[in-house]
Amino acid sequence: PIGMWGRKHQQYLKEHHPMLYSDLILSGKLYGYLAEIDTQAQNKLHQLVTQLAEKEGINEQLKSQDQLAWVRAMNNIRDRVEEIILQELIYGEDAV
């Protein structure tokens, strides 16, 4: 299983780097490579969400006082972090 991030990167490779994609398939390294990208993205997601929530004061106290505000804030943080991951790991030139 390569996960959401691995599948996104796979689609990116198919469309924008077909030679690399073919090389990875032929060498038998594609799924290991995609699984590694997925793992890196998941780790970065967790790390950045935690750091930003802490930095912005989104904590358990807010969650207990105003759950809706906490959900909005966490969704906002998650959306920003996902955009960072897409740019840096999935679609960025460093990703290839």
Secondary structure as a PSIPRED ss2 file (coil, helix, strand):
# PSIPRED VFORMAT (PSIPRED V4.0)

   1 P C   1.000  0.000  0.000
   2 I C   1.000  0.000  0.000
   3 G H   0.000  1.000  0.000
   4 M H   0.000  1.000  0.000
   5 W H   0.000  1.000  0.000
   6 G H   0.000  1.000  0.000
   7 R H   0.000  1.000  0.000
   8 K H   0.000  1.000  0.000
   9 H H   0.000  1.000  0.000
  10 Q H   0.000  1.000  0.000
  11 Q H   0.000  1.000  0.000
  12 Y H   0.000  1.000  0.000
  13 L H   0.000  1.000  0.000
  14 K H   0.000  1.000  0.000
  15 E H   0.000  1.000  0.000
  16 H H   0.000  1.000  0.000
  17 H C   1.000  0.000  0.000
  18 P H   0.000  1.000  0.000
  19 M H   0.000  1.000  0.000
  20 L H   0.000  1.000  0.000
  21 Y H   0.000  1.000  0.000
  22 S H   0.000  1.000  0.000
  23 D H   0.000  1.000  0.000
  24 L H   0.000  1.000  0.000
  25 I H   0.000  1.000  0.000
  26 L H   0.000  1.000  0.000
  27 S H   0.000  1.000  0.000
  28 G C   1.000  0.000  0.000
  29 K C   1.000  0.000  0.000
  30 L H   0.000  1.000  0.000
  31 Y H   0.000  1.000  0.000
  32 G H   0.000  1.000  0.000
  33 Y H   0.000  1.000  0.000
  34 L H   0.000  1.000  0.000
  35 A H   0.000  1.000  0.000
  36 E H   0.000  1.000  0.000
  37 I H   0.000  1.000  0.000
  38 D H   0.000  1.000  0.000
  39 T H   0.000  1.000  0.000
  40 Q H   0.000  1.000  0.000
  41 A H   0.000  1.000  0.000
  42 Q H   0.000  1.000  0.000
  43 N H   0.000  1.000  0.000
  44 K H   0.000  1.000  0.000
  45 L H   0.000  1.000  0.000
  46 H H   0.000  1.000  0.000
  47 Q H   0.000  1.000  0.000
  48 L H   0.000  1.000  0.000
  49 V H   0.000  1.000  0.000
  50 T H   0.000  1.000  0.000
  51 Q H   0.000  1.000  0.000
  52 L H   0.000  1.000  0.000
  53 A H   0.000  1.000  0.000
  54 E H   0.000  1.000  0.000
  55 K H   0.000  1.000  0.000
  56 E C   1.000  0.000  0.000
  57 G C   1.000  0.000  0.000
  58 I C   1.000  0.000  0.000
  59 N C   1.000  0.000  0.000
  60 E H   0.000  1.000  0.000
  61 Q H   0.000  1.000  0.000
  62 L H   0.000  1.000  0.000
  63 K H   0.000  1.000  0.000
  64 S H   0.000  1.000  0.000
  65 Q H   0.000  1.000  0.000
  66 D C   1.000  0.000  0.000
  67 Q H   0.000  1.000  0.000
  68 L H   0.000  1.000  0.000
  69 A H   0.000  1.000  0.000
  70 W H   0.000  1.000  0.000
  71 V H   0.000  1.000  0.000
  72 R H   0.000  1.000  0.000
  73 A H   0.000  1.000  0.000
  74 M H   0.000  1.000  0.000
  75 N H   0.000  1.000  0.000
  76 N H   0.000  1.000  0.000
  77 I H   0.000  1.000  0.000
  78 R H   0.000  1.000  0.000
  79 D H   0.000  1.000  0.000
  80 R H   0.000  1.000  0.000
  81 V H   0.000  1.000  0.000
  82 E H   0.000  1.000  0.000
  83 E H   0.000  1.000  0.000
  84 I H   0.000  1.000  0.000
  85 I H   0.000  1.000  0.000
  86 L H   0.000  1.000  0.000
  87 Q H   0.000  1.000  0.000
  88 E H   0.000  1.000  0.000
  89 L H   0.000  1.000  0.000
  90 I H   0.000  1.000  0.000
  91 Y C   1.000  0.000  0.000
  92 G C   1.000  0.000  0.000
  93 E H   0.000  1.000  0.000
  94 D H   0.000  1.000  0.000
  95 A H   0.000  1.000  0.000
  96 V C   1.000  0.000  0.000
